């Protein structure tokens, strides 16, 4: 799981090897083990290695098996065993310990561009086919691994690290105003193909890109099947199949020498932690947990329940106390995030990821959208006159809970009404909002979010690919990769075939699958949101000086009404909790602009 870069001169001129070497060495922060580069005529690849799996320890990139087809990438594959069998059946000689990137090369040799139909996991890679004189680039289905590119004059540049591309002197620093607006409104660029910089583009999740004869073409190679017919099976069969797929999703992500799991006392991260510990068997020194506690600031029991899970699974655990920061380290931050993101270290959560001990974090994020209850499922059965199916799922729910399933009528109407009434943030610059017609964009995006199936959003919503980008070492500047078992193609595809009632009501399916694996107090525990916002509560008594300073950042003026923003952060007690929370987004933009402009 490493850094990579590539240069292709579309006019056939030789690659600038000095620039290629400079860009490759720049990636050493995310690939400290080794940096290598290769070039031949108009094409050049660079790679910085971060070994995260046992198979990648001896990996060397860029690499080729025949000196004609070359690859560089950031690749972690799922289902290695099945893929290896397929390749061997097609006559390929594949060793048990072959690095994942070599399996991709074998797959390309067998299936060509259609190799993507046989790959699962988190990956972004580029293949140069010297025989076809073609560059073939791919990003994984959920967009866990980023891929950026730009064409400047007759040169095509790409990398999984945005700042690496910006090293090329011809690449413009002009900002993309619509991406800035999306960040302010939604904390996510709603266009999966663009970035904060107008010139630099992003390959969307599940897309492949080819460059041949000077022409760039993009195509979607994968999508969740639609429509998916709900399959009514016995409860035991549904639970067993979910268990098998969930266990496999976790196990496929246990190939690191050491790993950390951020564990709250909730169901999702606890399920990942105990499943990982069980699948590791005797290798109990591979995994450890940490949990964030806020009990000194608000009423919180996460640490207690996380401790129950750790004791039950015999899992070492570290407790990290949330602290409300008094200041922002403007001068001491060594790097500027490539795009607007959260507030910097010193202005929020302090979570020790212990990068010296492990390069891999095993995350429980994804359980909420995967197991989200449908608010329309029962009504669709009634509308379709599927009386038998309606009686079946209602009967299953009554059998499990002793009550009729919830209809979510009140909550749906309330959410929809709130979504329709929710105004644009009043700290937006009115001229900026009018020029880009942000009121229409605000309404359309909120309506889409309201109506989209969360399971489908895992693969289709720009929120998640943006989120993964902010978790990547190219954004955090730490050689640490996050792996997400709930974002597994097999698991998400299966979830789309399961009746939401009763299986996604209160995450019934996961709770049943974890019977005996989790302490009952945790397995039966209802979802418990944090009871308050520590930063908001602190600011009501003592407003933060650093918030006021960020609110007056000169670069915010084109996008934000700084006086209104200052009013909100200076007197949070006169604002709603929602308004105060939304104000942190322009503050984060202010911080990014300050660091970018050297203020």
C-alpha positions as CSV (number, residue, x, y, z in Angstrom):
1,X,0.0,0.0,0.0
2,X,2.4,2.6,-1.3
3,X,2.9,5.8,-3.3
4,X,3.2,5.8,-7.1
5,X,3.6,8.3,-9.9
6,X,3.7,8.2,-13.7
7,X,4.6,10.4,-16.6
8,X,3.5,9.8,-20.2
9,X,4.5,12.1,-23.0
10,X,1.8,12.0,-25.6
11,X,4.0,13.3,-28.3
12,X,6.5,10.5,-27.9
13,X,9.4,12.6,-26.4
14,X,11.5,11.1,-23.7
15,X,10.4,11.4,-20.1
16,X,12.0,14.1,-17.9
17,X,13.9,11.7,-15.6
18,X,14.9,14.5,-13.2
19,X,11.2,15.3,-12.6
20,X,10.3,11.6,-12.3
21,X,13.0,11.1,-9.7
22,X,12.0,14.2,-7.8
23,X,8.3,13.1,-7.7
24,X,9.3,9.6,-6.6
25,X,11.5,10.8,-3.8
26,X,8.7,13.2,-2.7
27,X,6.6,10.1,-2.0
28,X,9.0,8.7,0.6
29,X,6.8,10.0,3.4
30,X,4.2,7.4,2.4
31,X,6.6,4.7,1.2
32,X,9.6,4.9,3.4
33,X,10.9,1.4,2.8
34,X,12.2,1.9,-0.8
35,X,11.8,4.3,-3.7
36,X,12.4,3.1,-7.3
37,X,11.7,4.5,-10.7
38,X,11.8,3.2,-14.3
39,X,11.5,4.9,-17.7
40,X,11.6,3.9,-21.3
41,X,11.2,6.5,-24.0
42,X,8.0,8.5,-23.5
43,X,6.8,6.6,-20.3
44,X,8.1,6.5,-16.8
45,X,6.9,5.1,-13.5
46,X,7.9,5.8,-9.9
47,X,7.1,3.9,-6.7
48,X,7.6,4.3,-2.9
49,X,7.1,1.1,-1.0
50,X,5.1,0.8,2.2
51,X,4.9,-3.0,3.0
52,X,1.6,-3.7,4.8
53,X,1.1,-7.3,4.0
54,X,3.4,-10.3,4.5
55,X,3.5,-10.8,0.7
56,X,4.6,-7.2,0.0
57,X,7.7,-7.4,2.2
58,X,9.8,-8.3,-0.8
59,X,7.8,-6.4,-3.3
60,X,9.6,-4.3,-5.9
61,X,7.9,-1.7,-8.1
62,X,7.7,-0.6,-10.8
63,X,7.8,-4.2,-12.0
64,X,7.4,-6.3,-15.1
65,X,7.5,-10.0,-16.0
66,X,8.5,-9.7,-19.6
67,X,10.0,-6.1,-20.0
68,X,7.0,-5.2,-22.2
69,X,4.2,-4.8,-19.7
70,X,5.0,-2.7,-16.6
71,X,2.9,-1.9,-13.5
72,X,3.0,0.5,-10.6
73,X,0.3,0.8,-8.0
74,X,-1.1,0.7,-4.5
75,X,-2.8,-2.8,-4.3
76,X,-4.4,-4.9,-1.6
77,X,-6.5,-7.7,-3.0
78,X,-9.3,-9.7,-1.5
79,X,-10.0,-13.4,-2.4
80,X,-6.3,-14.1,-3.3
81,X,-6.9,-17.9,-3.1
82,X,-9.7,-17.9,-5.7
83,X,-7.9,-15.5,-8.0
84,X,-4.7,-17.6,-7.8
85,X,-6.7,-20.8,-8.7
86,X,-8.2,-19.0,-11.7
87,X,-4.8,-17.8,-12.9
88,X,-3.2,-21.2,-12.5
89,X,-6.1,-22.8,-14.4
90,X,-5.2,-20.4,-17.3
91,X,-1.6,-21.6,-17.3
92,X,0.0,-18.9,-15.2
93,X,2.8,-19.9,-12.7
94,X,1.8,-18.1,-9.5
95,X,3.5,-18.6,-6.2
96,X,1.7,-18.7,-2.9
97,X,3.6,-15.6,-1.6
98,X,3.4,-13.6,-4.8
99,X,2.7,-9.9,-4.0
100,X,-0.7,-8.6,-4.9
101,X,0.6,-6.4,-7.6
102,X,2.1,-9.4,-9.4
103,X,-1.3,-11.1,-9.3
104,X,-2.6,-8.0,-11.1
105,X,0.1,-8.4,-13.8
106,X,-0.9,-12.1,-14.2
107,X,-4.5,-11.1,-14.4
108,X,-3.8,-8.5,-17.1
109,X,-1.8,-11.1,-19.1
110,X,-4.8,-13.5,-19.1
111,X,-7.7,-11.1,-19.4
112,X,-6.3,-7.8,-20.6
113,X,-8.4,-4.8,-19.7
114,X,-11.1,-7.1,-18.4
115,X,-8.9,-8.2,-15.6
116,X,-10.8,-5.7,-13.5
117,X,-13.8,-8.0,-13.5
118,X,-11.7,-10.6,-11.6
119,X,-10.2,-8.2,-9.0
120,X,-11.5,-7.4,-5.5
121,X,-10.0,-5.2,-2.8
122,X,-8.6,-1.7,-2.4
123,X,-6.4,-0.7,-5.3
124,X,-5.3,1.9,-7.7
125,X,-2.7,1.0,-10.4
126,X,-1.4,1.9,-13.8
127,X,-0.2,-0.6,-16.4
128,X,1.9,0.4,-19.5
129,X,1.4,-2.1,-22.3
130,X,4.4,-1.6,-24.5
131,X,3.1,-3.8,-27.3
132,X,-0.2,-1.8,-27.5
133,X,1.4,1.5,-26.7
134,X,-1.3,2.0,-24.2
135,X,-1.6,3.2,-20.6
136,X,-4.3,1.4,-18.5
137,X,-5.3,2.9,-15.1
138,X,-7.8,1.6,-12.6
139,X,-9.4,2.6,-9.3
140,X,-11.2,0.1,-7.0
141,X,-15.0,-0.2,-6.7
142,X,-15.4,1.8,-3.5
143,X,-12.6,4.3,-4.2
144,X,-10.6,3.3,-1.1
145,X,-7.4,4.0,-3.0
146,X,-7.2,7.4,-4.6
147,X,-6.1,8.1,-8.2
148,X,-5.3,11.6,-9.6
149,X,-4.3,12.8,-13.0
150,X,-3.8,15.8,-15.2
151,X,-2.9,16.5,-18.8
152,X,-0.6,19.5,-19.3
153,X,0.1,20.3,-22.9
154,X,1.2,17.0,-24.3
155,X,2.1,15.4,-21.0
156,X,-0.1,13.1,-18.9
157,X,0.7,12.8,-15.2
158,X,-0.8,10.6,-12.6
159,X,-0.4,9.6,-9.0
160,X,-2.2,8.4,-5.9
161,X,-0.9,11.6,-4.2
162,X,-2.3,14.9,-5.3
163,X,0.6,17.0,-4.1
164,X,3.0,14.8,-6.1
165,X,1.3,15.9,-9.3
166,X,1.5,19.5,-8.2
167,X,5.3,19.3,-8.3
168,X,5.2,19.5,-12.0
169,X,5.8,23.2,-12.7
170,X,3.2,23.4,-15.5
171,X,0.3,22.3,-13.3
172,X,-1.9,25.3,-12.4
173,X,-2.7,26.1,-8.8
174,X,-6.1,27.7,-9.7
175,X,-8.8,26.6,-7.4
176,X,-12.1,24.9,-8.4
177,X,-14.8,27.1,-7.0
178,X,-17.5,24.5,-7.2
179,X,-15.4,22.0,-5.2
180,X,-14.8,24.7,-2.6
181,X,-18.5,25.3,-2.4
182,X,-19.2,21.6,-2.0
183,X,-16.7,21.4,0.8
184,X,-18.4,24.2,2.6
185,X,-21.9,22.8,2.1
186,X,-21.4,19.1,2.3
187,X,-17.8,18.5,3.4
188,X,-17.4,16.4,0.2
189,X,-16.8,17.3,-3.4
190,X,-20.0,16.1,-5.1
191,X,-18.2,15.6,-8.4
192,X,-16.3,12.4,-8.1
193,X,-14.2,13.3,-11.2
194,X,-12.8,16.7,-9.9
195,X,-10.5,18.0,-7.2
196,X,-10.1,21.3,-5.3
197,X,-7.7,22.3,-8.2
198,X,-9.3,23.1,-11.5
199,X,-6.6,21.4,-13.6
200,X,-6.3,18.1,-11.6
201,X,-8.9,15.4,-12.0
202,X,-9.8,12.4,-9.9
203,X,-10.6,9.0,-11.4
204,X,-14.0,8.0,-9.9
205,X,-14.4,4.7,-8.0
206,X,-15.0,1.7,-10.2
207,X,-13.6,3.5,-13.3
208,X,-10.8,2.5,-15.7
209,X,-8.9,5.0,-17.8
210,X,-7.0,4.3,-21.0
211,X,-4.5,6.6,-22.8
212,X,-3.8,5.5,-26.4
213,X,-2.8,7.5,-29.4
214,X,-3.0,10.7,-27.4
215,X,-6.7,10.1,-26.5
216,X,-7.9,9.7,-22.9
217,X,-11.0,7.6,-22.3
218,X,-12.8,6.7,-19.1
219,X,-15.3,4.0,-18.5
220,X,-17.1,2.5,-15.5
221,X,-16.2,-1.2,-15.2
222,X,-18.3,-2.1,-12.2
223,X,-21.6,-1.2,-10.4
224,X,-23.8,-2.8,-7.8
225,X,-26.4,-4.8,-9.7
226,X,-29.8,-3.2,-10.0
227,X,-32.5,-4.0,-9.4
228,X,-31.7,-6.8,-6.9
229,X,-34.6,-9.1,-6.1
230,X,-35.0,-9.6,-2.3
231,X,-34.4,-13.2,-1.5
232,X,-36.5,-14.8,1.3
233,X,-34.5,-17.5,2.9
234,X,-34.6,-19.1,6.3
235,X,-33.2,-17.0,9.1
236,X,-30.5,-19.6,9.8
237,X,-29.4,-19.5,6.1
238,X,-29.2,-15.7,6.1
239,X,-27.2,-15.5,9.3
240,X,-24.8,-18.2,8.2
241,X,-24.2,-16.6,4.9
242,X,-23.6,-13.2,6.4
243,X,-21.2,-14.7,8.9
244,X,-19.2,-16.4,6.2
245,X,-18.9,-13.2,4.1
246,X,-18.2,-11.0,7.1
247,X,-15.5,-13.4,8.5
248,X,-14.0,-13.6,5.0
249,X,-14.0,-9.8,4.6
250,X,-12.2,-9.4,8.0
251,X,-9.8,-12.3,7.3
252,X,-8.7,-10.9,3.9
253,X,-7.6,-7.9,5.8
254,X,-5.4,-9.7,8.4
255,X,-2.3,-10.1,6.3
256,X,-0.2,-7.5,8.2
257,X,2.4,-8.3,10.8
258,X,0.8,-5.9,13.3
259,X,-2.5,-4.0,13.3
260,X,-4.5,-1.6,15.4
261,X,-8.3,-1.5,15.6
262,X,-10.1,1.7,16.8
263,X,-12.8,0.3,19.0
264,X,-15.7,2.1,20.6
265,X,-18.1,0.3,22.8
266,X,-20.5,0.0,19.8
267,X,-21.5,-2.9,17.7
268,X,-19.6,-2.3,14.4
269,X,-16.0,-1.8,15.5
270,X,-16.4,-4.4,18.3
271,X,-17.6,-7.0,15.8
272,X,-14.6,-6.3,13.6
273,X,-12.2,-6.5,16.6
274,X,-13.5,-9.8,18.0
275,X,-13.8,-11.4,14.6
276,X,-10.2,-10.4,13.7
277,X,-8.9,-11.7,17.0
278,X,-10.8,-15.0,16.5
279,X,-9.5,-15.4,12.9
280,X,-5.9,-14.7,14.0
281,X,-6.0,-17.7,16.4
282,X,-2.7,-18.1,18.1
283,X,-1.3,-14.9,16.6
284,X,-2.6,-12.9,19.5
285,X,0.3,-10.4,19.4
286,X,-0.7,-9.1,15.9
287,X,-3.7,-7.0,17.0
288,X,-4.3,-4.4,19.6
289,X,-7.2,-1.9,20.2
290,X,-7.5,1.7,21.3
291,X,-10.6,3.6,22.2
292,X,-11.4,7.3,22.5
293,X,-13.1,8.4,25.8
294,X,-14.8,11.7,26.4
295,X,-16.2,10.9,29.8
296,X,-14.4,13.9,31.4
297,X,-16.4,16.2,29.2
298,X,-19.8,14.7,28.6
299,X,-21.6,11.6,29.9
300,X,-20.1,8.7,28.0
301,X,-19.8,4.9,28.6
302,X,-17.8,4.0,25.4
303,X,-14.7,3.2,27.4
304,X,-16.6,0.8,29.7
305,X,-18.2,-1.2,26.9
306,X,-14.9,-1.2,24.9
307,X,-13.2,-2.7,28.0
308,X,-15.8,-5.4,28.1
309,X,-15.1,-6.4,24.5
310,X,-11.3,-6.3,25.0
311,X,-11.5,-8.5,28.1
312,X,-13.9,-10.9,26.3
313,X,-11.6,-11.2,23.3
314,X,-8.3,-11.1,25.3
315,X,-7.4,-8.0,23.2
316,X,-4.9,-5.5,24.5
317,X,-6.5,-2.0,24.7
318,X,-5.3,1.6,25.0
319,X,-7.6,4.3,26.3
320,X,-7.1,7.8,24.8
321,X,-8.8,10.8,26.4
322,X,-10.4,13.3,24.1
323,X,-9.1,16.8,24.9
324,X,-10.6,20.1,23.8
325,X,-7.7,22.1,22.4
326,X,-6.9,25.6,23.4
327,X,-5.0,26.5,20.2
328,X,-4.0,25.7,16.6
329,X,-0.4,25.1,15.7
330,X,-0.2,27.5,12.7
331,X,3.6,27.5,12.5
332,X,4.5,24.0,13.6
333,X,2.5,22.0,11.0
334,X,5.1,20.6,8.7
335,X,2.8,20.0,5.7
336,X,-0.3,21.4,4.2
337,X,-3.1,19.0,3.4
338,X,-3.6,18.7,-0.4
339,X,-7.3,19.7,-0.1
340,X,-9.5,21.2,2.6
341,X,-10.0,18.7,5.5
342,X,-10.5,18.7,9.2
343,X,-8.9,21.1,11.7
344,X,-5.3,20.2,12.4
345,X,-3.7,18.4,15.3
346,X,-4.0,20.6,18.4
347,X,-7.5,21.7,17.5
348,X,-9.6,18.6,18.1
349,X,-9.2,14.8,18.7
350,X,-5.9,13.4,19.9
351,X,-5.9,9.8,18.9
352,X,-2.7,7.8,19.1
353,X,-2.4,5.6,16.0
354,X,1.1,4.5,17.0
355,X,2.4,4.5,13.5
356,X,5.8,3.2,14.7
357,X,4.1,-0.1,15.8
358,X,1.8,-0.7,12.9
359,X,1.2,0.6,9.4
360,X,-2.4,-0.8,9.3
361,X,-5.6,0.3,11.1
362,X,-8.6,-2.1,10.8
363,X,-11.7,0.1,10.9
364,X,-15.3,-0.7,11.8
365,X,-16.6,2.2,9.6
366,X,-19.3,1.1,7.2
367,X,-21.6,-0.9,9.4
368,X,-24.1,1.9,9.6
369,X,-24.8,2.2,5.8
370,X,-24.5,-1.5,5.2
371,X,-27.1,-2.3,7.9
372,X,-29.3,0.8,7.6
373,X,-33.1,0.0,8.0
374,X,-35.3,0.8,5.0
375,X,-38.0,3.3,5.6
376,X,-40.0,2.3,2.6
377,X,-39.7,-1.5,2.3
378,X,-43.0,-2.4,3.9
379,X,-44.9,0.2,1.9
380,X,-43.3,-1.1,-1.3
381,X,-44.6,-4.6,-0.5
382,X,-48.1,-3.2,0.1
383,X,-47.9,-1.1,-3.0
384,X,-46.9,-4.1,-5.0
385,X,-49.6,-6.3,-3.4
386,X,-47.0,-8.8,-2.2
387,X,-49.2,-10.0,0.6
388,X,-47.3,-13.3,1.1
389,X,-43.9,-11.6,1.4
390,X,-45.4,-8.9,3.7
391,X,-46.8,-11.5,6.0
392,X,-43.5,-13.4,6.0
393,X,-41.2,-10.5,7.0
394,X,-43.7,-9.2,9.5
395,X,-44.0,-12.6,11.0
396,X,-40.2,-12.9,11.3
397,X,-40.0,-9.6,13.0
398,X,-42.8,-10.5,15.5
399,X,-41.0,-13.8,16.2
400,X,-37.7,-12.0,17.0
401,X,-39.0,-8.9,18.8
402,X,-42.6,-9.8,20.0
403,X,-43.8,-6.7,18.2
404,X,-44.8,-5.3,14.8
405,X,-41.9,-3.8,12.8
406,X,-41.5,0.0,12.9
407,X,-43.0,2.0,10.0
408,X,-40.7,5.0,10.5
409,X,-43.5,7.3,9.4
410,X,-42.9,10.0,12.0
411,X,-39.1,10.0,11.6
412,X,-39.3,10.0,7.8
413,X,-41.7,12.9,7.7
414,X,-39.6,14.8,10.2
415,X,-36.3,14.2,8.4
416,X,-37.9,15.1,5.0
417,X,-39.4,18.3,6.4
418,X,-36.2,19.3,8.0
419,X,-34.3,18.6,4.8
420,X,-36.7,20.7,2.8
421,X,-36.6,23.6,5.4
422,X,-32.9,23.5,6.1
423,X,-31.6,26.8,4.8
424,X,-28.2,27.6,3.4
425,X,-25.7,28.4,6.1
426,X,-25.9,32.1,6.8
427,X,-22.1,32.4,6.9
428,X,-21.9,31.8,3.1
429,X,-20.9,34.8,1.0
430,X,-24.2,35.8,-0.7
431,X,-22.5,36.8,-4.0
432,X,-20.7,33.5,-4.1
433,X,-23.9,31.5,-3.4
434,X,-25.8,33.4,-6.1
435,X,-23.1,33.1,-8.8
436,X,-23.0,29.3,-8.4
437,X,-26.7,28.9,-7.6
438,X,-25.8,27.1,-4.4
439,X,-29.4,27.1,-3.2
440,X,-30.4,24.8,-6.0
441,X,-27.3,22.6,-5.4
442,X,-28.1,22.5,-1.7
443,X,-31.6,21.3,-2.3
444,X,-30.8,18.8,-5.0
445,X,-27.9,17.1,-3.1
446,X,-29.9,17.0,0.2
447,X,-32.9,15.4,-1.7
448,X,-30.5,12.8,-3.2
449,X,-29.0,12.0,0.1
450,X,-32.5,11.6,1.6
451,X,-33.8,9.2,-1.0
452,X,-30.6,7.1,-1.8
453,X,-30.3,3.6,-0.3
454,X,-27.3,3.8,2.1
455,X,-26.1,0.5,0.8
456,X,-26.0,1.8,-2.7
457,X,-24.4,5.0,-1.5
458,X,-21.4,3.0,-0.3
459,X,-20.4,2.6,-3.9
460,X,-22.2,5.6,-5.5
461,X,-22.1,8.5,-3.1
462,X,-19.1,10.9,-3.4
463,X,-19.1,11.2,0.4
464,X,-17.3,7.9,0.8
465,X,-14.7,8.3,-1.8
466,X,-13.9,11.7,-0.4
467,X,-13.8,10.2,3.1
468,X,-11.3,7.5,2.0
469,X,-9.2,10.2,0.3
470,X,-8.9,12.0,3.6
471,X,-7.8,8.7,5.3
472,X,-5.1,8.1,2.8
473,X,-1.4,8.7,3.6
474,X,-1.3,11.2,0.8
475,X,-3.6,13.4,3.0
476,X,-2.5,12.5,6.5
477,X,1.2,12.4,5.7
478,X,1.5,9.3,7.9
479,X,2.6,5.9,6.5
480,X,-0.6,4.3,7.9
481,X,-3.3,2.6,5.8
482,X,-6.9,2.1,6.9
483,X,-8.7,-1.1,5.9
484,X,-12.5,-1.3,6.0
485,X,-14.0,-4.8,6.2
486,X,-17.6,-3.5,5.8
487,X,-16.6,-2.1,2.4
488,X,-16.3,-5.4,0.8
489,X,-17.9,-6.1,-2.6
490,X,-19.1,-9.6,-1.5
491,X,-20.7,-8.3,1.7
492,X,-22.4,-5.2,0.2
493,X,-23.8,-7.2,-2.7
494,X,-25.2,-9.8,-0.3
495,X,-26.8,-7.1,1.9
496,X,-28.8,-5.9,-1.2
497,X,-30.5,-9.3,-1.4
498,X,-31.6,-9.4,2.3
499,X,-35.0,-8.2,3.4
500,X,-34.5,-5.1,5.4
501,X,-37.3,-6.2,7.8
502,X,-36.4,-7.7,10.2
503,X,-32.7,-8.0,9.4
504,X,-31.6,-4.3,9.3
505,X,-34.0,-3.2,12.1
506,X,-31.6,-2.4,15.0
507,X,-28.9,-4.2,13.0
508,X,-30.5,-7.5,13.8
509,X,-28.4,-9.4,11.3
510,X,-25.1,-8.3,12.8
511,X,-26.3,-8.9,16.3
512,X,-27.4,-12.4,15.5
513,X,-24.2,-13.1,13.6
514,X,-22.2,-12.0,16.7
515,X,-24.2,-14.1,19.2
516,X,-21.6,-15.8,21.4
517,X,-18.7,-13.7,19.9
518,X,-19.5,-10.5,21.8
519,X,-20.4,-9.9,25.5
520,X,-24.2,-9.9,25.7
521,X,-24.1,-6.4,27.2
522,X,-22.5,-5.1,24.0
523,X,-24.3,-7.3,21.6
524,X,-27.7,-6.1,22.9
525,X,-26.7,-2.5,23.5
526,X,-28.8,0.0,21.5
527,X,-27.0,2.5,19.3
528,X,-25.9,5.3,21.6
529,X,-24.9,8.6,20.0
530,X,-22.5,10.9,21.9
531,X,-24.5,12.8,24.4
532,X,-23.3,16.3,23.5
533,X,-20.6,18.1,21.6
534,X,-17.6,18.7,23.9
535,X,-16.2,21.5,21.8
536,X,-19.6,23.3,21.6
537,X,-20.1,22.9,25.4
538,X,-16.6,24.3,26.1
539,X,-17.1,27.2,23.7
540,X,-20.3,28.3,25.3
541,X,-18.4,29.1,28.5
542,X,-15.1,30.1,26.9
543,X,-15.0,30.9,23.2
544,X,-11.9,29.7,21.4
545,X,-9.4,32.4,20.4
546,X,-8.1,30.2,17.5
547,X,-11.7,30.0,16.1
548,X,-11.9,33.8,16.0
549,X,-8.5,34.0,14.3
550,X,-9.5,31.4,11.6
551,X,-12.8,33.2,11.1
552,X,-10.9,36.3,10.0
553,X,-8.7,34.5,7.4
554,X,-8.4,36.9,4.5
555,X,-8.6,34.1,1.9
556,X,-12.1,33.2,3.1
557,X,-13.7,36.5,1.8
558,X,-14.7,35.2,-1.7
559,X,-16.6,32.3,-0.2
560,X,-17.6,33.3,3.4
561,X,-19.1,36.2,5.2
562,X,-16.4,36.5,7.8
563,X,-18.4,38.8,10.1
564,X,-21.3,36.4,10.4
565,X,-18.8,33.5,10.9
566,X,-17.1,35.5,13.7
567,X,-20.4,36.2,15.4
568,X,-21.2,32.4,15.5
569,X,-17.8,31.3,17.0
570,X,-17.6,34.3,19.3
571,X,-21.0,33.7,20.9
572,X,-21.9,30.0,20.3
573,X,-24.6,30.2,23.1
574,X,-26.6,32.4,20.7
575,X,-26.4,29.9,17.9
576,X,-27.8,26.4,17.6
577,X,-25.5,23.4,18.1
578,X,-26.0,22.6,14.3
579,X,-25.0,26.1,13.3
580,X,-21.9,26.0,15.5
581,X,-20.9,22.6,14.1
582,X,-21.4,23.8,10.5
583,X,-19.2,26.8,11.2
584,X,-16.2,24.4,11.7
585,X,-16.2,23.7,8.0
586,X,-15.3,27.3,6.9
587,X,-12.9,27.4,9.8
588,X,-11.1,24.3,8.4
589,X,-11.1,26.0,4.9
590,X,-9.6,29.1,6.6
591,X,-6.8,27.0,8.1
592,X,-6.1,25.3,4.8
593,X,-6.0,28.6,3.0
594,X,-3.7,30.1,5.7
595,X,-1.2,27.2,5.4
596,X,-1.4,27.2,1.6
597,X,-0.7,30.9,1.4
598,X,2.0,30.8,4.1
599,X,0.1,33.0,6.6
